[in-house]
Amino acid sequence: MSYSFGIEEEYFLVDRTTMAVARKMPDGFFAAAKATLGEQVTGEFLQSQIEIVTAPQTDMATAAIDLRDLRRTLGAIAQTHGLAIIAAGTHPTAVWERSRQSVGERYDSVMDDLQMIGRRNMLCGMHVHVELPEPDMRVDVMTRMLPHVPLFIALSTSSPFWRSQPTGLLGYRLAAYDELPRTGLPELFKTKAEFDAYIDALVQAGVMPDASYIWWALRPSLKHPTLELRAPDVCTNVDDAIAIAALYRAVARSLSLNPRQNRNMNAITRAIVLENKWRAQRYGVRGSFARIDGNGSITVADLLELVIAEVTPDAEALGCLDAMLQCRRIVEQGTSADRQIAIFEPFADNPEHGLRQVSEWLAEATVS
């Protein structure tokens, strides 16, 4: 099995002059993007957001080229319409009250259900799909993948600001996103039959039409034979996105080939993972996690080294070892959130100017 993968990224559309989030797409922008990028670009829930989708890949370098090309092409189209794109989990100054819903029957249905929570969804994430053709395997690996989710979150943090305020978190996005129903960590489903029974119960109750309305940090994809990682913030740096995708792919292969690994997931270990998820959002790569076995704590840096040692044979087999090892650079140099805070702090007495500097950097770094 090739463990092919794909990456989906959500971006903010901003006014190129003011760096404020655009309330609606200018006439012709989305049509121009579609004409150039085809199915690799889609609208999002709010008009101030847009999503790109890489083609399925088995080579990390090819995926990096594809992702860079998509960003640069979309950025160039945006520029001709007075816009720019920003890859960050939250926009530094966005005000959700000014957001407008995109046109579409699905969006209408979701907004009718979510109400204010839906209008507050000014958030952008990264989703990584990894091919696991057997449906039973996707559910099993999803449950045994849970201890790794906080690490993926810590490595991707890019949302330290909300409504022009420093939040004190490196990854605020999930704090807001988890207001939505059917988000956060999945339950401890052991089999596909258990997962299907849950889905069927909600569909039969009229809660949702199908499994695509499950928005967990990890989920079996309804459209593709993949397990989809949804927890990370969208990465401002393309290399960060590729590194995290490589790590996730290697871990997915390791778990699929070692069915006893993390087999003892229970209510206690899930609760520890939930605490670590919070610590990842709060402290990013500079933090530490509670050990799943209950024996004290471990820094994010040390945990990354343990995971790398564990899945290096898988990364080598997949040809993604060099890309995966770039996760070390993220820990050493910090994430987008660390960089945003460093840009802002010298202007703490003039926060409006500081946030403008952050937004300018985000727009430049997204396509550079």
N, C-alpha and C positions, 0 to 999 in steps of 0.2 A: 504494500500500500504506500502511496506517495505522500500522504498527508498534505495534499495541496491546500493552499490557503488563499484568503482574500482579505482585504482591508477596506473598511468603510469609514469615512471621516466626515464629520459635520463641521461647517464653518459658519461664522457670523458674516453677514454682509454689512459693510459700514460705508458711510459717506466718506469719500476719499479726502474731502476738505476738512470736515469737522471731526472725523474718526468716530462719530456717533453711529449707533446701530440704525440702519435704514429701516423705516417703518414698513415699506412695501418695495417690491422689486420694480425698477423702472421698466417702462414699456419696452419690450423687445429683448430684455436681458436674458430671461430664461430661455426664450426661443433661440437666441444666438448660442447659448451654452449647449442646448440640446442639439442644434444643428452641427456643432463641432464635436461634442463629446458623446452624443448618442445616449445609450443606456447607462453610461458611466457617470451621469449626473442626474440627480433627482431633487425635487423640491422637498422641503421639510415641513413640520407641523406649523411653524410660524414663518411668515414671509421674510423675516430678517435672517433666515438660515437657509443653507443649501448643503447637499450631501454629494460626495463623490464615492465611486466604487471601483476598486482596481479589478482587473481581470484575474481569474484564478491562476495561481502561480505555483511552481515548485522550486523556484530559484529566488533567493532573497535579493540578489543584485538586480535582477530583472524587475522584481516588485518595487524596489527603491526607485528605479528609473521611471516606472509607470506612475508611481505616486508623485514624484517630482514633476513629471510632465503634466499630470492632471492639475496639480496646484498652479503651476506657472501658466498653463493654458487658461484655466478658469480665472486666475488673477488678471491676465491680460484682457480677457473679455469683460471682466468687471470694470477694469480701468476705463475702457471705452464708453462705459455707461456711468462714469463718475463714482464708481464704487471700488472697494478693496475687500479682500477676504482676510479673516483673522481666524487662526486655529488656536483656540483656547477654550477651556471648559466653561468659563464665564467671561463675558465682556466686562472690562473694568468699570464702565459707567452706565451700562444698559439699565433702562427703567422698564420693567415688564408691563406697567400699565399702558404704555404706548404701543405695545406689540399688536400685530394683526395676524389673525389666523390665515393660513393658506387655503385656497379653494379646493374642495374635494369632499366626496361623500364620507370617506373614512375619517377625515379631519373633523367634519361636522359632527359625526357620531361620537368621536372621542371627546371633543370639546363640550358637547352636551352632557356627557357623563362626568368629566373632570371639573368643569366650571372654573373657578379662580385658579385652582391648582394647575390646570392646563395652560392658562394665560401666563402663569409664572414660569413656564418651562423654557426660559431663556438660557438654555444649556446646550453644550456641544460635547459629544463623546466620540470615542473611537471604538469600533467593533471589529474584532478579528475572528474570521471563520477558519476552522481547520477541519478538513475532511475526515470523518469517521463514518464509513458507509453503513455499518450495522446499527440500526435504531436502538437495540438493547445496549450496545456499547456506549452510545452517546449519553444516555441517562446515567449509566454506571460511572463513566468518567466524569460527568458533571458533578456528581456527589463527591467523588474522591479528589476532584480538583479544588474543592473549597478552601483548603488550607493555603493554597497559592494565591488566592484572589487578593488579599491585602498587599502582597508584594507587587502585583501588577498595578494596583492603585497607587502605591507609593512611588513607583518608577515613572508614573505618567502625570503627576499633579501639575495642573496648569490653571487653577481657578482660585487664586487667593483673594480676589476682590468681588464684591457684590454691591450693586447700587452705589458705586463710588466710595465704598468703605472697605478698608482692609478687614478681612473677616477673622484674622488670627489663625485660619486654617490654610494649609497648602492646597487642599482639594475640597473647596466648598461645594462643588457641583453636586456631589452625591448627597450632601445634606439637604439640598433643595429637591433633587430628583427623587429621593426616597419618600417624599410626600405623596407621590403617585401610588396607586394601588399596584400590587403584583410586581414590586421592585425589590431591591435588596438581595439578600442571599436566597437561593432556592432551598426548599425543604429537603430533608434527607430521604429522597426517593431512592429505593434500592433497585427497582426494576422499571422497565418501560410500562408494564401493566399498572403499576402504582401511579406513574406520571399520567398515563392516559386516563385513569379513573378520575384524577383531579381535574384534568382538562374537560372531560366529559361532564363532570358535575357542574362546572361553571358554564359550559355551553348550554346544557339542558336547563339551567336556571335563568338563562337569558343575560348572564353577566357579561359575556363576550361572545363574538362570533366564532373565534378559533384561537389556536395557540399563539398566533402572532401578537396577541394582546397581552402576552406575558413578557414583562420587561426586566427580568431578573439580571443580576450581574453575570450570570451564565445561563444559557438556555439551548436546548436542541432547536436548530432552525427548522421552521415549517417549510420554507421554500427550497432549502439546500440540504444535502446529506452531511451536515456539519454540526459541530458544537461551537456556539458563538460566544465569545468573550465580549461582554458589554460594559464592564466595570470601569475601564480607563477613561480619564479625560482625553480629549483629542490632544495630541502632542504638537506643540508649536514647531519643533524640530523634526524633520523627516527621519533623520537617523535614529532618533529616540523611538519613533513609531515602528521602524523596521526591527530594532533591537528587541522591543517588547513582543512583537509578533514572532520573532525567532524563538524567544524564550518560551512563549506560550505553545508554539508548535512542538518544541522539544519535550516540554512537560506532557503535552497531550499524547505524544508517541510513547513516552515512558510509562504513563499510566495505562495506556491501552495494552501494552505488552507485559505489564506486571500487575495482574488483577488483584494481587494481595496488598499492593501498596495503598496505604490510607484506607484499608478495608474496615478499620474499626471506628469509622466516623459515627458519633452518637450525639446526643443532646448536649453533652458537656463540651466536646470538641467543637461543635458548631457554635456554641455560645462564645468560646474562646476566639474562633475565627471572626465572629461578629465584633468582639472587642478590638481585635487587630485591624479590622476594616476601619473602625473609627480612628485608631491610632495612625493608620496610613493617611487618612484624610487630614488629620490634625498636624502631623509632624513630617510627612513625606519621607524622603530617603534619609533624613537625619534622625529618625526615630528608632524605636525598638518595639518588638512584639512579645507577647506572652507565648511561651513555647506550648505547642499543642499537647505535649506529653505532661504538662504541668510543672516542669522542672525549671522554673525561673524565666528569665527573659533572654532575648537575643536581638542584637541590632539588625537593622535592615541590611547593612553591608555584610554582616556575617551570615545572615540567612541567604542572601544572594549567592555567596560563595558555596554554601552547602548545596543549594539547588543546582548551581552550575556543575559542581562535582558529580552530582547524582545523574544529571541528564546529558553530560558531555558525550557519552557514546551515542545517544539519540541525535544530538545536534550534529555530530560527525556523520552519522548515517544519512541525515537529511541535507548535508552540505550547508548548514547554517551556523556552524560554530563561531566563525568570525563575527557574524552579525549579532549572535547572542551575547558574545563577550563584550559588546559595546554597552551592555547594561552596566558594566563596571564604570564606564565613563560617566553615565548618568549619576551614579552614586557619588563619584569623585567631584564632578563639576556642578551637580544640582540639576533640578528639573526646570521647566519653564516657570513654574511658580516661584522658585528660588530667584531666578533671574528677574522676574517682574518685581518682586519685593526689593531686590537690590537697586533696581532703577528708580523705584518710587521713594525709597527712604531718604535720599538727600533732599527731596522736595516736600518733606513732611509738613513744613510750614506753609506750603503752597500746594495743597493736595490736588487742586484742579490741574495745575501744570504738571505735577508728577504723574497723574493718571493719563494725561495726554502723551507724555513721554512713553509710558508703558504701552499705550495703544499704538503709537507709531512704531515702536520696536516689534510688537506682535505682527503688525501688517507686513513689515519688512522681512522678518524672520520666517513667516509662513511660506513665502515664495522664494526665499533665497537659497 
